[in-house]
């Protein structure tokens, strides 16, 4: 990537991976996130599959939709949660859900769902949590939560939810057929249930992907569980090993493999493959790095270390791992470009097939 692509050298938000309406090659490069066609201050990114909500740190309008759906939301909007069918909007006086019609979102007439909130509450709401429960950008739009949970953070997967309470205890519920609830079995749960395997291990962050989950302890340890089809748990994956072996076979037909390439092709086959990890597993990060941020996509995962480095693993078909290629990985690998540019990663947000990264100057 060219030197000038770093957004003036002072960092900012970057993106890589799936770009709606563009060839895969367009997402292989780690590029600045452009807001309305130019780089600008961004507070957070709320991705869905084909478009994303961009919440700005300043300027007008405060919230934009970019991608397959493009829209500038009204000035009283504070946050959004998008999906392919509805966009949930946090406004100063209410939380509303509006249908997506083709490539348009028009906030006129009556919303599909609406719940009023008290004056001043919008400034303290951290979606998807809202007073009394949580919201989702597809039906059911609102689900109540027991007040005894005292939620600190809630993450939504495709079929499940994981909740971190103020004491650092983890609860999960929803679909469990891929082990994404962490209860040691593949059963679903209709009500929040304590993840007993992590009881007594206070957590500071949680994330939910398509069918996998992750959590970070106060000590910076990373725990992962759920589906590992594409190595999204950074555990030995049969499909990733087979893909690596196929690639090695193609190379073998053209030229002699190096020792490193031979080991890369054969190494994972020596370990037992894991397709589902129903209990939280402690993941050994490279060089024993401590983790402070975690995010999960559909079938990939990204972690930020306490020293400001970004590691990714899992499905890589659209370049969402940030390594400039489409290969998947069942091992945590550092995204080297941020280190090369003298940038420190402070946040990461995984979309289904995309990754957004906030990095600042060292």
N, C-alpha and C positions, 0 to 999 in steps of 0.2 A: 504494500500500500504506500502511496506517495506520502512524503513528509507532511504536506499541507493538509492531508485528510484527517488530521487529529483535531480538527476544530480549533485551530489557532494555537495548538500546543499546550493549552491549559486544561485539557480533558473535556468532560461532558458525557453525554449519553451516546452509546454506540449500539449497533445492531448487526446481527448476522444470522443467516438461515433463510427460511422460506420467504419469498417475496411474491405476493399475489400478482398473477398476470405476467410474471417474468420467468425467464429460464433459470434453472438451478444455479448456473454459474454466477448469476447476479447476487446470490446470497453467500457466496464463498468468501467474499472479502469483508473483513471487519471494517465497517464504515460508520461515520457519524450519523446519528439519528436526526433527520431533518424534520422540522416542525413547520408545516406550511411552506415547504420549499427551502427553508434556511435553518441553520443551527440556532438554537435558542434555549433558554433556561427551562428545564423540565423537572417537575416534582416527582412524578411517578408515571409508569407505563402500565396500562391495563390491557393485555393482549387477548384476542380470541384467534380463531383459525385464520380468517381472511382479512381482518382489520383490527386496529388497536385503538384504545382510548389513550390520549396523551393529555395528562393533567399538567398544566404549565405552572411554573414557580412565579411567574409574573407576566404582565401583558394582558391583552384582550384579543380574542375571547379566552377565558381561563381553561376551557376543555375543548379538545378537537378529536374528531374521529378520522383516521387515516387508513387507506387500503381500499378494499372492495367497497366500503362505505365511507364516504367523505362528508363531514359535516362540522360546522362550528356551532357549538351548543350555546344556549343563552347565558347571559352574564351571571345569573343567579345559580348556575350549576357549579358544583364543587368537586364531584368525582363521578366515575362511571364504572360499570361492570358490563362488558359487552359479551354477547354470544351471537351465533349465526341467526337466531330467530328474534331475539329481543335485546334491548340495551337498557340496563337499569341505571337510573340517573339519581344522584344525590343533589337535591336542590336546597336552598336555604330554609324552606318551609315544609318540605316533603321528600319522600323517597318514591320514585315512580318507575314503572316499567313500560317501555314503548316498543311496539313491534317494528322489526326491520322489514321493509317492503322493497325487495329488489336491492338496489344499491343506494336506497334513500332512507333517511331517518328524519321524520318531520314531527316535531313536538307541538302538534296542534290538535284540538279536539279533546277527546277523552283518552287517557292512557289505559293500557291493559290492566294495570293495578296501581294503586296509590295509597300511601300511608303518610299522614301528616306527622311532623315532628315539632317539638317545642322550639321557640326562638333560641338561637344560640347552640342548639344541639348539633347542627351540621358541622360546626367547627371541631367537634370532638369525636365525630363518627369516623371509624376506620373500617370501611367496607371489607368484607361482607357483614361484619357485625353492625347491628343497629340496636337501639333500645328495645329490650324484651326478646331479642332473638337474632336471627341472621337472614339475609336476603340472597337471592340467586338470580341470574339473568335469564332464567327459564323456569317454567312452572315446576313446583310451587314457588312463587316469588318470595314468600315469607314463611319462616319456620320458627316457632317460639323455642326458647331455651330455658331450662330450669334456672332460676335466679341463684341457686346454690353453686352453679358452676363457676361464676365469677370469671368470665372469659377474658383472657388477655389478647389472644390471637386465634383466628379461625382460618383454615385453608380448605378450599373445596377442590376435590378431584372430579372426574367425570361421574362417578357413582358413589363417592364416599366423602366424608368430612373428617378432619382432625382438628381438635381444639386444645389449646394450651391455656390452663387457668393461671390465676395470679400467683399461685404457689409453685408453678412449674410442672404440674402434673398433666399428663396427656390423656385425652379421651378421644374415642373414634366411634363412628357409626356409618351406616349405609351399606353398599354392596361390599362383599368380602370374598368373592370367588377367586380373587388373585392374591389373597393374603394381605391386601392393602390396609386392613384394620389393625394388624399387629397383635392379634389375640391368639396366635398359634393354631388357628383353624381357618377354614374357608367359608364359614357361615356369615350371613349378613346380620346386621343389627339395626333395629328401628329406633333405638334410643342410645344416647351417649353412654359408652362403657369405658371404664378406666383401663388403660393399657398396662396391665399388671407387670409385664416384663420390664417396664421402665419406672415402676413405682420406687421412689427413693432416689431417683436420678433426676434432679431438677433440670428442666429444659428451658432454653431461652428463645428457641425458634423452631418452627415446624413448617413443613411444606407438603402439599399433596399434588401428585401428578395425575396422569391418566388413570393408572391402576397401581401406583406405588406411592410411598410416603417416605419422609425423612425428618429427623429431628436433631437438634444440636443441644448438648448439655452445657451447663455452666462452665465446665472445664474445657470446652472447645472440642469435645468428642462428637463424632458424627455417627448417627444410627440410621440404618436404611431397612426397609421391608416392603414386601409386595411382589409385583411381577418383575421378572428379570429377563424377559424375552430378548431384548436388544442390549443387555448389559447395563440397563439404567440404574442398577444397584451397585455397579462396579464389582460384581461377583462373576465368576466364570459362566459364560453364556454359550450354549451350544451353537446357536445361529451365528453369533459373532465369530466363533472359532471356525465354523464351516466356511463363512465368507472369507476369513483370513486365509484358510487353506486353499480355497479356490483361486484367490488372488495370487498366492504363492505358486500354484500349479501353472497359472498363465505365465508368470515370470520365468518359471523353470523351463517352459517351452521355448523361451526366447533367449535366455541368458542364464549363466550360472548364478545361483542365489548366494548372497553373502552369508556368513555365519549368523549375523544378527537377524537376517530375514528368515533363516531356517528356524532359529529359536522362537521368533515371533509366531511363525506358522504352527510350530509343534507344542510350544509351552502350555497354552491353555488346555490342550487335550490331556495333559497329565493330571489335571485336577477334576474333581467331580463337578459336573455341570449343575447349576441351580436355576430352575425355571421359576420357582415360587419360593420366597422366603417369608414364611408366615409369622415369624417372631422377629423383632428388631435385632439387627446384627450390627455390631460395632465395626466400623470400616476404618482400616488403617490407611491414613492419607500418606502420600509420598513425603519422605523426610520427616514424618511425624508431625506434620503441620496441624495447628489448631484451626478450627473453622468458626467463623462468626456469622455467616449468611448462607442460606441454602434456598434453592428454588428448583421445582420439578416441572418439566414439560410433559408432553404426551408420553414419550418414551426416552427422554434424556434428562440429565440432572446437571446442575451447576452449583459450585460451592466457592465462596470467597473465604480466604484464610485471614487470620488476624494480622498477617503482614501485608495484606493487600494484593494477593495473587489470586487468579481465577483458575479453577480446575473444572473440566467438564468430562462427561462420559455418557454412554448410551447410544441411541440411534443418531446417525449422522448424515442421513440421505440428502438433506438440503443444506448441509454446511452449518447446522445449528450448534456444532461443537466448537467452532471457531478456529479450526486447525487448517483451513484452506483446502479441505478435501471433503469427500462424501462418505468416507469409511466410518463405520460404527466402532465403538470401543467399549470393552468391559473392564477397563482400567481407568482410574482417574489420571488425566493428563493436563498439564499446565498449558493455558493459552498464552503463548510466549510474547505475542505482539505488545501487550500492555507493559510488560517489563522492558522490552526493547525501546519503547517510546518514553520510558521514564514516568509511567502513570501508575497510580495506586488505585486498585479496584475497591469501591466501597459498597456497591450494591449490584445485585443481579436479579433479573426477572425473566423466567422462561415462559414463552408462549408455547402453544402446542408443538410447533415446528420451528420456532424462532427463539433467539436469545437476545435480551437487551441488557446492557452493562453500563453502569455509571462509574466512571474513573476520573480521578483528579490528579493534578501534578504532585509529584513526590515532594 
